[in-house]
Amino acid sequence: MTATVGAGTMRALAKVEAGPGVELIERQVPEPGPGEVLLRVDAASICGTDLHLFQWDEWAAENLVPPRILGHELAGTVVGIGPGVSRVREGDLVGVESHLFCWECAQCQRGEMHLCRDLRVIGVHVDGGFAEHVVIPEANAVESNGLDPAVVALQEPMGNAVHAAFAEPIEGRTVLVTGCGPIGLCAVGIARAAGAALVVATDTEPYRLDLARTMGADLALDASDPGTEARIMEATGGDGVEVVLEMSGSPRALDQALRVITRGGRISLLGIFNGAVPIELSESVIMQGLRLHGIFGRRIYDTWERTQALLRSGALDVTPIITHRLDLSEWPKAFELLASRHAGKVVLLP
């Protein structure tokens, strides 16, 4: 039976037409269909993807058809359920897997839904969570009762870092995290919580390096400093780091990582590069015996289980990453903070 919420209107932050910018609009509260749940959105954090959509770059123009409510990192309370919903209950606080998958392609059939050939994204291809309410498939709702809603929303980007970190064992390894945006900061905390022997973080923004220290980095170094590579080699006894978690999407950062990684090391590549990146494969990768892992999204639902285990165990506190909590009406300040790089995770509270 479909449960309903008052058939009123709600506030929503939407891309109403092609071009830069967004607008705070009024929209009818949606109703859940078969297999869907209606959430009252308690927290929705802003991602770099949202900034691309806001600025309307080439990627945004190719992927989003206005009008569209933005927002794919969110937490909400279930306030309505559609026919066929059997797992979540009204009143549950849930996180949201932002990737919509088809269940039918070869990748979905072998349990790799994060690599679905018909992948769509909440807040890009369907309406998202920068609103007071949102409808999502029950399959994308992950129960998160007892956690701070802002932390629940953070599980979506944090899951990327969990996926990258645990592509191979990390306990007892020396780890370099390149790029200290929110996902990189999560990676620093994950590496520390997982028992890494040494955690080094690099970035070019002092504000973010301070946050990396707060999250447990043994060394937080300016990637543009000519002495950084020497300090990393010194900290690893001249051998180099065993694991690189590349979160920046910067060719310079990847180049630096290849110079400070040990023979036989591994690199998890999560950062998205703007264009082609030249790599000297023969000497730098093949003859060094390196392993490169392309990391995309979260393994459904294994990554979510690992992420929640870290949060519920108390081994990892991600609240220092959440630096700003703002009302939905303060969205201009939120996007300004994100663009400035003088913020961790900025959360909107619809």
C-alpha positions as CSV (number, residue, x, y, z in Angstrom):
1,M,0.0,0.0,0.0
2,T,1.3,3.4,-0.8
3,A,1.8,5.7,2.1
4,T,1.4,9.4,1.3
5,V,2.6,12.7,2.7
6,G,0.5,15.8,2.4
7,A,0.2,16.7,-1.2
8,G,1.9,20.0,-0.8
9,T,4.8,21.7,-2.3
10,M,8.5,21.8,-1.3
11,R,11.6,23.8,-1.9
12,A,14.2,22.4,-4.3
13,L,17.5,23.6,-5.8
14,A,17.3,22.9,-9.5
15,K,19.1,23.5,-12.8
16,V,16.1,25.0,-14.6
17,E,17.7,25.7,-18.0
18,A,21.0,25.0,-19.8
19,G,23.8,27.3,-18.7
20,P,25.6,28.4,-15.5
21,G,23.7,28.7,-12.2
22,V,20.9,27.1,-10.3
23,E,17.6,28.3,-8.8
24,L,15.7,27.7,-5.6
25,I,12.2,26.7,-6.8
26,E,8.9,25.4,-5.5
27,R,7.9,21.9,-6.7
28,Q,5.2,19.4,-5.9
29,V,6.1,16.8,-3.3
30,P,6.7,13.6,-5.4
31,E,4.8,10.3,-4.6
32,P,6.6,6.9,-4.5
33,G,5.7,4.4,-7.1
34,P,6.2,0.6,-7.1
35,G,9.4,-0.4,-5.3
36,E,10.1,3.2,-4.3
37,V,10.3,5.2,-1.1
38,L,9.7,8.8,-0.3
39,L,12.4,10.5,1.9
40,R,12.2,13.7,3.9
41,V,15.7,14.9,3.2
42,D,17.6,15.6,6.4
43,A,21.0,16.4,4.9
44,A,22.5,16.7,1.4
45,S,26.1,17.4,0.8
46,I,27.7,19.2,-2.2
47,C,30.1,17.3,-4.4
48,G,32.6,18.4,-7.1
49,T,30.1,16.9,-9.6
50,D,27.5,19.5,-8.4
51,L,30.0,22.2,-9.0
52,H,30.5,21.0,-12.6
53,L,26.7,21.1,-13.0
54,F,26.5,24.5,-11.5
55,Q,29.2,25.9,-13.7
56,W,27.8,24.1,-16.7
57,D,30.9,22.7,-18.3
58,E,31.1,20.3,-21.2
59,W,30.5,17.2,-19.1
60,A,27.4,18.8,-17.5
61,A,26.0,19.8,-20.9
62,E,26.4,16.2,-22.1
63,N,24.8,14.5,-19.1
64,L,22.0,16.7,-17.6
65,V,18.8,17.7,-19.3
66,P,17.0,20.5,-17.5
67,P,14.9,21.0,-15.5
68,R,16.6,18.8,-12.9
69,I,16.8,18.9,-9.1
70,L,20.5,18.4,-8.2
71,G,22.1,16.5,-5.3
72,H,23.3,12.9,-5.0
73,E,24.9,12.8,-1.6
74,L,22.0,12.6,0.9
75,A,20.4,11.2,3.9
76,G,16.7,11.1,4.6
77,T,13.9,9.7,6.8
78,V,11.5,7.4,5.1
79,V,8.0,9.0,5.2
80,G,6.3,7.1,2.4
81,I,6.5,3.7,0.7
82,G,5.2,2.5,-2.6
83,P,3.8,-0.9,-3.5
84,G,6.2,-3.8,-3.2
85,V,8.5,-2.2,-0.7
86,S,9.5,-4.8,1.9
87,R,12.8,-4.0,3.5
88,V,12.8,-0.4,4.8
89,R,10.1,1.0,7.1
90,E,8.6,4.4,7.6
91,G,10.8,6.3,10.2
92,D,14.1,4.7,9.0
93,L,17.0,7.0,8.5
94,V,18.7,5.9,5.3
95,G,21.7,6.8,3.2
96,V,21.4,6.7,-0.6
97,E,23.4,4.8,-3.2
98,S,23.4,7.4,-5.9
99,H,23.9,5.1,-8.8
100,L,20.8,3.6,-10.5
101,F,21.5,0.3,-12.1
102,C,19.6,-1.9,-14.6
103,W,20.1,-5.3,-13.0
104,E,20.1,-6.8,-16.5
105,C,23.5,-6.1,-18.2
106,A,26.5,-8.5,-17.8
107,Q,28.1,-6.4,-15.1
108,C,24.9,-6.3,-13.0
109,Q,24.4,-10.0,-13.5
110,R,27.8,-10.8,-12.0
111,G,27.3,-8.5,-9.0
112,E,29.2,-5.4,-10.3
113,M,26.3,-3.0,-10.3
114,H,28.6,-0.1,-9.9
115,L,29.9,-0.8,-13.4
116,C,26.4,-1.1,-14.9
117,R,26.3,-0.4,-18.7
118,D,23.1,1.6,-18.3
119,L,24.2,3.5,-15.2
120,R,22.3,6.7,-14.2
121,V,23.0,9.0,-11.3
122,I,20.5,10.6,-8.9
123,G,20.7,14.4,-9.2
124,V,22.0,14.2,-12.7
125,H,19.7,11.9,-14.7
126,V,16.8,11.9,-12.3
127,D,15.8,14.4,-9.6
128,G,18.1,14.5,-6.6
129,G,18.3,15.4,-2.9
130,F,18.7,19.2,-2.9
131,A,15.1,19.3,-1.9
132,E,12.8,18.8,1.1
133,H,11.7,15.4,-0.3
134,V,13.0,12.9,-2.9
135,V,11.8,9.6,-4.2
136,I,14.4,6.8,-4.7
137,P,14.2,3.1,-5.4
138,E,14.1,0.9,-2.2
139,A,17.2,-0.9,-3.6
140,N,19.2,2.4,-3.2
141,A,18.2,3.0,0.4
142,V,20.8,1.9,3.0
143,E,19.5,1.8,6.6
144,S,21.7,4.1,8.8
145,N,19.7,4.5,12.0
146,G,21.6,6.0,14.9
147,L,24.1,8.0,12.8
148,D,24.2,11.8,12.4
149,P,22.3,12.6,9.1
150,A,25.3,14.6,7.8
151,V,27.5,11.6,8.4
152,V,24.9,9.4,6.7
153,A,25.1,11.6,3.6
154,L,28.9,11.5,3.7
155,Q,28.8,7.7,3.3
156,E,28.3,8.1,-0.4
157,P,31.6,9.9,-1.1
158,M,33.3,8.1,1.7
159,G,32.4,4.8,0.1
160,N,34.6,5.8,-2.9
161,A,37.5,6.1,-0.5
162,V,36.7,2.7,1.2
163,H,36.5,1.1,-2.2
164,A,39.9,2.6,-3.2
165,A,41.6,1.8,0.1
166,F,40.5,-1.9,0.3
167,A,41.2,-2.8,-3.3
168,E,44.0,-4.7,-1.7
169,P,45.1,-5.2,2.0
170,I,46.2,-1.9,3.6
171,E,47.0,-2.9,7.2
172,G,50.7,-2.5,8.0
173,R,51.4,-0.7,4.6
174,T,52.9,2.7,4.1
175,V,50.2,4.8,2.3
176,L,50.3,8.0,0.3
177,V,47.0,9.9,-0.3
178,T,47.3,12.4,-3.1
179,G,44.6,15.1,-2.9
180,C,42.9,16.2,0.3
181,G,39.4,17.0,-0.8
182,P,36.6,15.4,1.2
183,I,37.2,11.9,-0.4
184,G,40.9,12.2,0.1
185,L,40.4,13.2,3.7
186,C,38.2,10.2,4.2
187,A,40.9,8.1,2.7
188,V,43.4,9.4,5.2
189,G,41.1,8.5,8.1
190,I,40.4,5.1,6.6
191,A,44.0,4.3,6.2
192,R,44.7,5.3,9.8
193,A,41.7,3.3,11.1
194,A,42.7,0.2,9.1
195,G,46.2,0.1,10.7
196,A,48.4,1.5,8.0
197,A,52.0,1.8,9.2
198,L,52.5,5.3,7.8
199,V,50.0,7.7,6.3
200,V,51.3,10.6,4.1
201,A,48.9,13.1,2.5
202,T,49.8,15.7,-0.2
203,D,47.9,18.7,-1.5
204,T,48.7,22.3,-2.4
205,E,46.1,23.9,-0.1
206,P,47.3,24.6,3.5
207,Y,43.7,24.5,4.8
208,R,43.2,21.0,3.5
209,L,46.6,19.8,4.7
210,D,45.6,20.9,8.2
211,L,42.4,18.8,7.9
212,A,44.5,15.9,6.8
213,R,46.5,16.1,10.0
214,T,43.3,16.2,12.0
215,M,42.2,13.0,10.2
216,G,45.4,11.2,11.2
217,A,48.1,11.9,8.6
218,D,51.6,11.3,9.9
219,L,52.9,13.7,7.3
220,A,50.8,16.3,5.4
221,L,53.0,17.8,2.7
222,D,52.7,20.5,0.1
223,A,52.8,18.7,-3.2
224,S,54.4,21.7,-4.9
225,D,57.3,21.8,-2.5
226,P,60.5,20.6,-4.2
227,G,61.5,18.8,-1.0
228,T,58.3,16.7,-0.7
229,E,59.5,13.7,-2.6
230,A,62.7,13.6,-0.5
231,R,60.7,13.7,2.7
232,I,58.5,10.8,1.6
233,M,61.5,8.7,0.7
234,E,63.2,9.6,4.0
235,A,60.0,8.6,5.9
236,T,59.9,5.2,4.2
237,G,63.6,4.4,4.7
238,G,64.4,5.2,1.1
239,D,62.1,2.4,-0.2
240,G,59.0,4.5,-1.1
241,V,55.4,4.0,-0.2
242,E,53.6,0.7,-0.8
243,V,50.2,2.1,-1.5
244,V,49.0,5.2,-3.3
245,L,45.4,6.4,-3.1
246,E,45.2,8.9,-5.9
247,M,42.2,11.2,-5.2
248,S,43.2,14.5,-6.9
249,G,42.9,13.8,-10.7
250,S,46.1,15.9,-11.1
251,P,48.6,14.6,-13.6
252,R,51.4,16.2,-11.5
253,A,50.2,14.3,-8.4
254,L,50.2,11.0,-10.3
255,D,53.7,11.7,-11.7
256,Q,55.0,12.4,-8.2
257,A,53.3,9.3,-6.9
258,L,55.1,7.2,-9.5
259,R,58.4,8.6,-8.4
260,V,57.9,7.8,-4.7
261,I,56.2,4.4,-4.9
262,T,58.1,1.2,-4.1
263,R,58.8,-1.6,-6.5
264,G,55.8,-3.9,-6.5
265,G,53.5,-1.2,-5.0
266,R,49.9,-0.5,-6.0
267,I,48.0,2.6,-7.0
268,S,44.2,3.0,-6.6
269,L,43.1,5.7,-9.1
270,L,39.9,7.4,-8.1
271,G,40.5,11.1,-9.1
272,I,39.0,12.0,-12.5
273,F,41.5,13.6,-14.9
274,N,40.4,16.3,-17.3
275,G,42.1,14.8,-20.3
276,A,44.7,12.3,-21.5
277,V,47.5,11.7,-19.0
278,P,50.9,10.6,-20.4
279,I,52.6,7.8,-18.4
280,E,55.9,6.2,-19.2
281,L,54.6,2.6,-18.8
282,S,57.7,0.6,-19.5
283,E,60.1,2.0,-16.9
284,S,57.6,3.5,-14.4
285,V,54.9,0.7,-14.3
286,I,55.8,-2.5,-16.0
287,M,59.4,-2.9,-14.9
288,Q,58.5,-1.7,-11.4
289,G,55.8,-4.4,-11.1
290,L,53.2,-1.8,-10.2
291,R,49.5,-2.6,-10.0
292,L,47.0,0.1,-11.1
293,H,43.4,-0.2,-9.9
294,G,40.7,1.9,-11.6
295,I,38.2,2.7,-8.9
296,F,34.7,3.8,-9.7
297,G,31.8,4.3,-7.3
298,R,31.1,1.8,-4.5
299,R,30.7,-2.0,-4.7
300,I,27.0,-2.6,-4.0
301,Y,26.5,-3.5,-1.2
302,D,29.9,-4.6,0.1
303,T,31.4,-1.2,0.3
304,W,28.4,0.2,2.2
305,E,28.8,-2.6,4.8
306,R,32.5,-1.8,5.2
307,T,31.8,1.9,5.4
308,Q,29.2,1.5,8.1
309,A,31.4,-0.9,10.1
310,L,34.1,1.7,10.2
311,L,31.7,4.4,11.4
312,R,29.8,2.3,13.9
313,S,33.0,0.8,15.5
314,G,34.2,4.2,16.5
315,A,37.5,3.6,14.7
316,L,36.8,6.4,12.3
317,D,35.4,9.9,13.1
318,V,34.6,11.8,9.9
319,T,32.9,14.8,11.6
320,P,36.0,17.0,11.2
321,I,35.5,16.7,7.4
322,I,32.0,18.2,7.7
323,T,33.1,21.9,8.1
324,H,29.9,23.7,7.1
325,R,26.1,23.0,7.6
326,L,23.8,25.5,5.8
327,D,20.1,25.9,5.1
328,L,19.0,25.2,1.6
329,S,18.4,28.9,1.1
330,E,22.1,29.5,1.7
331,W,23.1,27.6,-1.4
332,P,25.1,30.6,-2.9
333,K,27.4,30.5,0.1
334,A,27.7,26.7,-0.1
335,F,28.8,26.8,-3.8
336,E,31.2,29.6,-3.0
337,L,32.8,27.7,-0.2
338,L,33.2,24.6,-2.4
339,A,34.8,26.6,-5.2
340,S,37.2,28.3,-2.8
341,R,38.7,25.0,-1.5
342,H,38.6,26.6,2.0
343,A,36.1,24.0,3.2
344,G,35.8,20.3,3.8
345,K,32.4,18.9,3.1
346,V,29.6,21.4,2.9
347,V,26.2,20.1,3.9
348,L,22.8,21.6,3.0
349,L,20.0,21.0,5.5
350,P,16.7,21.1,3.5
